[in-house]
C-alpha cells in the first residue's frame, strides 16, 4: 500500500466538471493498493497517516498532527502509484490490486479515517478525476507499507 501525502492549504477533486470533494487545510492523500494489501496493513498506514506531525507549531517547527490543527483529508484512489516502469516506456500496472479488492480496501480506509477525522472527502473510485491543490510548503511524504518489511 502506498500513500502520497501532501500537506495542503486546500484541495479539490472534480469528476465530469462537478466538484465531488474539497477540503481546506489538511492532507491530500493519493492511495495506491496492491494485490497483497490487507486491512491490517491499512490499519498501520492509517495510524501513521493520522499521526504524522508535519504542521508547524507556534515556534515554526513541524510538530503538530492533523487533529492538532483540525485538519481535513481528501482521499483519492490512485492505482498508478503501482506503475512498473522497468521495461520500456509504457508503464505496467500488474502490481496494482484488482479493482474489486482495491475498492473494498479504499472504502475501508476512508471509513476508518472518518472515525478519527471530522472531515474526510473523496474522489470517485475508478473515475477520471481532475485534482487541484495548493501544496503547503511544499510538503509531500510518501508512506509505503514496504517500510515495515525492511
PLY file of the C-alpha trace (Angstrom):
ply
format ascii 1.0
element vertex 150
property float x
property float y
property float z
element edge 149
property int vertex1
property int vertex2
end_header
0.00 0.00 0.00
1.23 3.45 -0.83
0.04 6.85 0.37
1.37 10.02 -1.22
0.58 12.64 1.42
0.61 16.30 0.51
0.09 18.96 3.14
-2.32 21.41 1.56
-3.93 24.77 2.19
-6.85 23.50 0.09
-7.59 20.77 -2.43
-10.46 19.54 -4.54
-11.38 16.78 -6.96
-13.65 17.13 -9.97
-15.45 14.42 -11.94
-17.37 15.33 -15.11
-16.88 19.03 -14.35
-18.52 18.65 -10.91
-16.57 19.10 -7.67
-17.14 15.86 -5.75
-14.79 16.55 -2.84
-12.94 19.53 -1.41
-11.06 20.41 1.75
-9.33 23.32 3.38
-6.15 22.84 5.45
-5.12 19.21 5.74
-3.80 16.34 3.64
-4.47 15.36 0.07
-3.74 11.62 0.07
-3.26 9.58 -3.10
-3.96 5.95 -2.15
-2.42 3.05 -4.07
-3.41 -0.52 -3.24
-1.64 -3.70 -4.36
-2.98 -7.23 -4.59
-1.19 -8.24 -1.37
-2.60 -5.45 0.79
-4.86 -6.26 3.74
-6.89 -4.45 6.39
-4.02 -5.00 8.85
-1.67 -3.14 6.51
-4.31 -0.44 6.02
-4.63 -0.01 9.79
-0.86 0.56 10.12
-0.88 3.03 7.25
-3.86 4.94 8.68
-2.23 5.16 12.11
0.94 6.57 10.55
-1.03 8.99 8.36
-3.17 10.38 11.18
-0.14 10.67 13.47
2.15 12.49 11.02
3.38 15.64 12.72
4.02 17.87 9.73
2.14 21.04 10.63
4.01 23.93 12.20
3.66 24.76 15.88
3.93 28.27 17.37
7.73 28.08 17.08
7.64 27.18 13.39
8.65 23.55 13.92
6.78 20.72 12.21
5.42 19.29 15.41
1.63 19.16 15.04
-0.57 16.36 13.67
-3.76 16.59 11.63
-6.03 16.56 14.71
-3.97 19.31 16.38
-4.85 21.75 13.58
-8.40 20.48 12.92
-7.09 19.31 9.56
-9.15 17.65 6.86
-8.50 14.76 4.47
-9.10 14.36 0.75
-8.53 10.70 -0.19
-8.07 9.83 -3.88
-7.70 6.27 -5.19
-4.62 6.10 -7.44
-3.72 2.72 -8.96
-0.96 4.36 -10.99
1.17 4.52 -7.83
1.93 0.87 -8.65
3.26 1.64 -12.15
6.21 -0.57 -13.10
8.47 1.33 -15.47
11.43 -1.07 -15.54
10.91 -2.25 -19.12
10.30 0.12 -21.98
8.49 3.42 -21.74
4.95 2.19 -21.26
4.17 1.53 -17.58
2.73 -1.80 -16.48
0.12 -1.85 -13.74
0.14 -5.57 -12.92
1.22 -4.81 -9.34
-1.89 -2.74 -8.66
-4.70 -4.53 -6.83
-7.62 -5.73 -8.91
-10.46 -3.17 -8.82
-12.79 -5.15 -6.51
-10.05 -5.74 -3.91
-8.72 -2.18 -4.19
-12.18 -0.60 -3.90
-13.01 -2.67 -0.81
-9.77 -1.59 0.92
-10.12 2.02 -0.23
-13.66 2.13 1.19
-12.35 0.60 4.44
-9.53 3.18 4.67
-11.95 6.08 4.16
-14.35 4.69 6.79
-11.55 4.25 9.33
-10.29 7.79 8.70
-13.82 9.16 9.16
-13.88 7.65 12.65
-10.91 9.84 13.61
-11.07 12.96 11.43
-14.18 15.13 11.22
-13.90 16.00 7.51
-12.88 13.26 5.06
-13.71 13.86 1.42
-13.09 11.52 -1.52
-12.98 11.25 -5.23
-14.92 8.55 -7.07
-13.18 5.20 -7.28
-12.24 4.33 -10.85
-13.44 7.63 -12.30
-11.45 10.01 -14.47
-10.66 12.74 -11.94
-9.09 16.19 -12.01
-7.32 17.03 -8.75
-6.42 20.59 -7.77
-4.37 21.54 -4.75
-2.33 24.22 -3.11
0.60 22.24 -1.66
1.57 24.00 1.57
5.33 24.08 1.86
5.57 22.29 -0.49
5.41 19.33 1.84
4.99 15.83 0.40
5.61 12.50 2.15
5.42 9.01 0.70
4.23 6.25 3.01
4.86 2.75 1.67
3.83 -0.39 3.54
7.11 -1.92 2.35
8.79 0.17 5.10
7.52 -2.35 7.67
9.24 -5.18 5.78
12.70 -3.59 5.86
0 1
1 2
2 3
3 4
4 5
5 6
6 7
7 8
8 9
9 10
10 11
11 12
12 13
13 14
14 15
15 16
16 17
17 18
18 19
19 20
20 21
21 22
22 23
23 24
24 25
25 26
26 27
27 28
28 29
29 30
30 31
31 32
32 33
33 34
34 35
35 36
36 37
37 38
38 39
39 40
40 41
41 42
42 43
43 44
44 45
45 46
46 47
47 48
48 49
49 50
50 51
51 52
52 53
53 54
54 55
55 56
56 57
57 58
58 59
59 60
60 61
61 62
62 63
63 64
64 65
65 66
66 67
67 68
68 69
69 70
70 71
71 72
72 73
73 74
74 75
75 76
76 77
77 78
78 79
79 80
80 81
81 82
82 83
83 84
84 85
85 86
86 87
87 88
88 89
89 90
90 91
91 92
92 93
93 94
94 95
95 96
96 97
97 98
98 99
99 100
100 101
101 102
102 103
103 104
104 105
105 106
106 107
107 108
108 109
109 110
110 111
111 112
112 113
113 114
114 115
115 116
116 117
117 118
118 119
119 120
120 121
121 122
122 123
123 124
124 125
125 126
126 127
127 128
128 129
129 130
130 131
131 132
132 133
133 134
134 135
135 136
136 137
137 138
138 139
139 140
140 141
141 142
142 143
143 144
144 145
145 146
146 147
147 148
148 149
